[in-house]
Amino acid sequence: MVDSKEVLDYSAAIKELCRDVCRKVPELRHVDVDRVGFGMAEARNRGSRYGQLAYVTPLLFEGGVEAISITRVVRAPRLLIEKGGDPFVKVVKYFKYPEAYASDGKTRLMYLFTVMTPRFYNLEFMDKLTTVFHELYHIDPSFNGFVRRFPGRNWQHGSKARYEAVCRAMCDKWLKSDPDPRLFAFLQWNYEQLFDRYSSIRGRRYSKTQPYEISQEEAIKLNPALERQ
């Protein structure tokens, strides 16, 4: 018997939802959805309701630079200390983010938007929707490949309550724009309900999202300002 159920591309569904959101909500019009990669990652503790729901990964550093240097003070090798050397030395390392490209293989992505499965699936509808706004709002207003910064120690959110209030207000604004219900229908179902309606769920997975160490020479080519440091 042939299974007549459709396949749901969850990544594509979220992308089209975000395209409409970013077109209609002024606070998010700076987001170029075609330069954001939408993906999925499996939560380690699949059965837990708690933990990370989704996250946005910047693919450049603050200011939109491609490479940075990090200086750490470390304890010197024992042999050097015994010879009268400084017990602590400065070590400079250089880092860049891995490059990621859209499905056309040519358009370089500036951010990755990842949902954690099945935890994200099992949220209530409004919690899923506000989570989408929460993550989109992290994207810097200049769309420079880095995240939005707020004053103070909690620079990723500023006041948590105010951040969430802004996201809820944007969500309400979008819902009042009378969006096509087909754009968010997939958010109305949990993990089990999704598999009742679809033969399978697929989505893009980005395996390399963390900065990695590069040589000083390569770093200076990517960010000439490092040569003057």
Secondary structure, 3 states (H helix, E strand, C coil): CCCCCEEEEHHHHHHHHHHHHHHHCHHHCCCCHHHEEEEEEECCCCCCCCCCCEEEEECCEHHHECCEEEEEEEECCHHHHHCCCCCEEEEEEEEECCCCECCCCCCECCEEEEEEECCCCCCCHHHHHHHHHHHHHCECCCCCCCECCCCCCCCCCCCHHHHHHHHHHHHHHHHCCCCCHHHCHHHHCCHHHHHHHEEEEECCCCCCCCCEEECHHHHHHHCHHHHHC
